[in-house]
């Protein structure tokens, strides 16, 4: 895939939002996100379209319509052991982290 428009940019600059946890008042945002996805070029319909749509929608919202929640609390990666005690949700993104799910489940259920 060709993403030259993002050449020399960090991943965090290109995709600053992580949407593995979302909190909404109603389902309206999802319709907006679908419309944003539908407007994207074909390459983004294969990969990263959700991230592109998030950037589009965030730009249309005022600060009182949108808030951010901390990743280390609502999408904590299991290897960040220094944040685990503060985590409400863990984020097992990708095959390597999926294998950790059983061990984390067993540990949580022991408590």
RATA-V135705 format. One line per field, one symbol per residue. psi: psi as a letter, one per 30 degrees, with the letter a starting at -180 (. if undefined). A space follows every 10 residues. Layout:
psi->???
This chain:
psi->kjhffgkgkl eeeeifkkhf kkkleageee eeeeeeeffl leeffekgee eeeeeeeeff klfffklkkk efeghkkffi fffeffkekk jikleefeff eeeeeeeeff .
